[in-house]
Amino acid sequence: MHERTLTSVADLCRSTHAVNGRCAMLAFASAALNEVSTHTPVLEQAANAVPAIILLSLTLTFATIVPKIVSGSSLKDLHEV
């Protein structure tokens, strides 16, 4: 039963990474489309949204780390699965 828990936690960690990757792709596409439609460079868009970028970064980091902490397993055990 212990192995099954590690497998499900490992699956959860893989899914959180997939979600993070999809969010990154969506953000890139949104920034590119916004640049085309408003003629505002991506770096200028980012400079105008610093608090939102920091909040999003912290949220995604927290969402990635929480499943590992909640599982009660060490990170070494999760990577071996």
C-alpha positions in Angstrom: 0.0 0.0 0.0 2.9 2.3 0.7 4.1 2.0 -2.9 0.7 2.8 -4.2 0.7 6.1 -2.3 4.1 7.0 -3.7 2.9 6.2 -7.2 -0.2 8.4 -6.8 1.9 11.2 -5.3 4.4 10.9 -8.2 1.5 11.0 -10.7 0.2 14.1 -8.9 3.6 15.7 -9.1 3.9 14.9 -12.8 0.4 16.4 -13.4 1.3 19.6 -11.5 4.3 20.0 -13.8 2.1 19.4 -16.8 -0.3 22.1 -15.6 2.6 24.5 -14.9 3.9 23.9 -18.5 0.5 24.5 -20.0 0.2 27.7 -18.0 3.6 28.8 -19.3 2.5 28.1 -22.9 -0.7 30.0 -22.4 1.1 33.0 -20.8 3.5 33.1 -23.7 0.8 32.9 -26.3 -1.3 35.6 -24.5 1.7 37.9 -24.3 2.5 37.4 -28.0 -1.1 38.0 -29.0 -1.3 41.0 -26.8 1.9 42.4 -28.3 0.5 42.0 -31.8 -2.9 43.6 -31.0 -1.6 46.5 -28.8 1.9 47.0 -30.3 3.3 47.0 -26.7 6.5 44.9 -26.3 6.3 41.9 -24.0 8.9 43.4 -21.6 6.9 46.6 -21.3 3.8 44.5 -20.6 5.8 42.7 -17.9 7.1 45.9 -16.4 3.5 47.1 -16.1 2.3 44.0 -14.3 5.1 43.2 -11.8 2.8 42.5 -8.8 0.7 40.1 -10.9 3.8 38.3 -12.2 5.1 37.9 -8.6 1.8 36.6 -7.3 1.5 34.1 -10.2 5.0 32.9 -9.7 4.5 32.3 -6.0 1.1 30.6 -6.6 2.6 28.2 -9.2 5.6 27.5 -6.9 3.3 26.8 -4.0 1.1 24.6 -6.1 4.1 22.5 -7.2 5.6 22.1 -3.7 2.4 21.4 -1.7 1.7 17.9 -3.0 5.3 16.9 -2.1 4.9 18.3 1.4 1.5 16.9 2.1 2.5 13.4 1.0 4.7 13.0 4.0 7.3 11.3 1.9 10.8 12.6 1.4 11.7 14.2 -2.0 14.2 11.4 -2.5 11.5 8.8 -2.3 9.3 10.6 -4.7 12.1 10.9 -7.3 12.9 7.2 -7.1 9.3 6.1 -8.0 
